[in-house]
């Protein structure tokens, strides 16, 4: 299973980097273009953006701190992903998405000095983001789902099983 997770990480990072390469070579010169629209309503545009900070542009200008911190988080998350395999494949998959997103964005920080973003939701005026950001966002959603709904059931079942196995002292 660990090998499969590593392969998926490689595929997601490659997809992220291919989309970003396209954005740098084809989207940057035009700035923005329609992507998804229904009739006259724009839903998603492709808009070239260089994010020199972290989430929502915070910590701008802290490139090497962000590279170091992200590297540390990726290493710890990778260890956690492998350790979580015994507990839950869903949790390992969720952490894998986080690792893939972190690697995709750290490559940009090292290569360009900024992260390339391109997806812009026009209907909610939200941040402009990229494939790696999508991975990280879904990772957090899945980890929250795991912590709120899956893990408590596993713990309850584990306690019930332990109680059934131990002799009753009464």
C-alpha positions, 0 to 999 in steps of 0.5 A: 500500500505504501508503494501505491501512495508514493506512486499517487504522490508522483502522479499528483505532483506531475499533474500539478507541475504540468498545469503550472508549466502550462500556466507559466508558458501559455497563461502568463502572457495573456493573464487570464482567460475563461475556463468554465462558464454557463451562458453569460455567467463565469464560474471559473477563470484561469488567471495567472498569479505568482504567490510569493507567500503562503496561504492567501499571500501571508508571509510574503517574502519569507521564501526560505523559511517557507521552504524549510518549514514545508520540507519539515512538514512534508517529512513529518507527514510522510512518516505519519502517512506510513505509520497511519497505514496500520490504523486506516487506509483512508487516513493514509490516503488523506495524508498522502494528498497533503504530502503531494500538495506540499511537494508541488508547492515547494518545487515552485518555491525552489524553482521560481521563488513563488508558487504559481496559481491559476484557478479563480472561482468567479462566482465566490471571489475566492483565492486563486489556487492550483492543483497542489492547493486542491490536494491540500484542501481535500487532505484537510477535509478528509482528515477532519472527516476522519477525526470527527466520524471515522476515528471515534467509531474505531475507538468505540469498537476497539473499547467494546472488543477489549471489554468483551475479551476481558473477563468480567470480575463481577 
